[in-house]
Amino acid sequence: MRRGAFLLVAVGMLALAGVAGRAQDVSGGGSAATPAATEGRQVYEEICQACHMADAKGGGGAGAQIPALAGNAKLKDKDYIVTLLLKGRGGMPWFTEMLSPAQMAAVSTYVRGHFNAYPEPVTEADVKRVAATLDAPSKPDCMTCGN
Amino acid sequence: MEMTGQTRRDLLTMIGKAGGALAMYQAMTALGHAAETQFTGPPKLSGAKKGASVLVLGSGLAGMVAAYELIKAGYKVQVLEFQDRPGGRNYSVRGGDKIVEVGGATQTVGFAPGNYLNPGPWRIPHHHRTLLHYCKSLGVELEPFIQMNHNAFVHRSDAFGGKPQRYKELAVDFKGHVSELLAKSLNAGALDTAVSGEDKAKLLEGLREWGVLDKNMAYSSSLSVSGQRGYDKAPGGGVGGAPTPSMVNKLPDVLSSHVWTQMGFYHSYVMQTTMFQPKGGMDMIGKGFFKNLPAGTVRLNTKVTKIAQGDTGVTASWTDTKTGATGEAKADYCVCTIPATILAQMDIQISDTKKAALKALPYSNSVKIGLEMKSRFWEENYSIYGGHSFTDQGIALLSYPNYNFFKDGPSVLLGAFAGGAKGYAMAGMTPEQRVETALTQGAVFHPAEYRREFMNGSSVAWSRMPWILGCCATWTEQTREQHYQNLVAADGRIFLAGEHASYYGCWMEGALLSSIDAITRLHQKAMAA
């Protein structure tokens, strides 16, 4: 995939993949996959805290951990969190199919400012800048998805 | 050519030996079965070298089938399982069970005896022949899973003023309106370049019958249409026996319901009837394997902390999560079915390419909620027996139980099956908030009864299950190309298996097929050594 076409493609995937993109046994409800939230705090609560927990401290036992976002020095570089949202990491998926660049910027700003002491906002332009340097993840394959 | 099952199998085995799996698969297709699965029968492993041993990590279905078949082949097998029960994602929760999440939230399930929730897999397609084979040979009794129910509801907040409609009414109306429009187009000559005169006549006849159109080729309210979508007054007996038709919905209303989503859903290969479920809960399959293994084969509460290998064997270091005791398990070979989310964090002696593959597998997320109700009001008041009512709200659906029809006493509904963004939103809530949300949203279908009949509820949020931290592995075209073969390839004496090591991700069938392939290669390697 050519670089730079990433965000355009990501928006297209919203319509194509929907909820069914990830879960391979699907409900069949077939409704929109995007949260309506625009504020960073709301996006955090609706998406991120499913794994990273309400206090952003992550959790789990030794060898089976969800990383903490609170007090995480890696977040000092704002491109780090943006890259995670765009590319995923380990068990964490990318969120290009679920969140708009504006939502990614908002939640990045919130996580860096609220759970860490990095007040400088992450902008939509930052998200697009980082996205332009990355290859987009391709659509989840779905031969047995039930959609 | 007429063949008995046995002679056909012999022929296939012969073809398989001569030409490999692909030749066998093509031959099977020619013989009129397969195409639906890559299952060619249980692996024919035998004659393991005396004393040869295999360590199996994880007792989900991939680990269980490996242990079961390798023991039959003559291997000495030890299975290590992190949890206090066998089965992995082959899982059911019942009254008294505890569900403990990352972050510490703990639920004690309050269901009455006999009731259960299947938090993971819950329906088995008729073409999952590997799984069906093992259910039969393990004595796991199956019953129908009511997948398709014309009388259940479809709800969208912005359609029909938010009032749920019966699936059969919407689906029949959609079919009728589309037929009418296509007939109009054909009769106006709009498709004359695409359809021959002869086919046009046939197609119009088909649309008239299929869409139940009237003599003017219009879709309109009539007793004939009511014969599909239901009546205002159903046919009866005696003096007042004559039925009255129901009124069809107008096209814009039907379109606002998006009913094509459900119509398409029921056409999906993995969603087509006939479907099955084990009597008493999905975990009967894991338990079926467990009972059929020699006592002591599976060591529960055993957390693997490190996996090393050398020229002579594999060593897994473990900690007993109850007693704190530590130990090492050694064997000639290892089948490792630990999910990628956990294995990617482990100290394991495998190649960098395999480590990279494990780290390239994000896991999906899903939440299921079981709600126990005092009575089966959906049966008594709505004539709904199994099947699903769909909604565009966060819960996505209600699914009605497929067992104990017509019985009095408490019954458990599936009150939510949320994936994607909705699954994350639901998982981020406390267990109490999830149940409250499920009650509020589910009440749209059964407003008079839902809260009145509610007794208790339990939820499983897969992203917070400490033993997996997710639901299923997600592959893309890119990651398949870069990593799939690296993931499934033998790494010295270690073979990975599980749904993540298959092209049938997130289904039990994929876990079994992956494991059968892994142990077949393991056996070949062991015999060649």
Interface residues (C-beta under 8 A of the other chain):
Chain A: G18 V19 A20 G21 R22 A23 Q24 D25 V26 S27 G28 G29 G30 S31 A32 A33 T34 P35 E45 E46 I47 C48 Q49 A50 C51 M53 A54 G59 G60 G61 A62 G63 A64 Q65 I66 G88 R89 G90 G91 M92 P93 W94 M98 D135 P137 S138 K139 P140 D141 M143 T144 C145 G146 N147
Chain B: V102 G103 G104 P121 W122 R123 R156 H258 T261 Q262 G264 F265 Y266 S268 Y269 V270 M271 K303 T305 A340 T341 I342 A344 Q345 M346 K359 L361 P362 Y363 S364 N365 S366 H388 F390 T391 D392 Q393 A396 L397 F417 A418 G419 G420 A421 K422 G423 Y424 A425 M426 A427 G428 A461 S463 R464 P466 W467 L469 G470 C471 C472 T474 W475 T476 E477 Q478 T479 R480 Y503 Y504 G505 C506 W507 G510
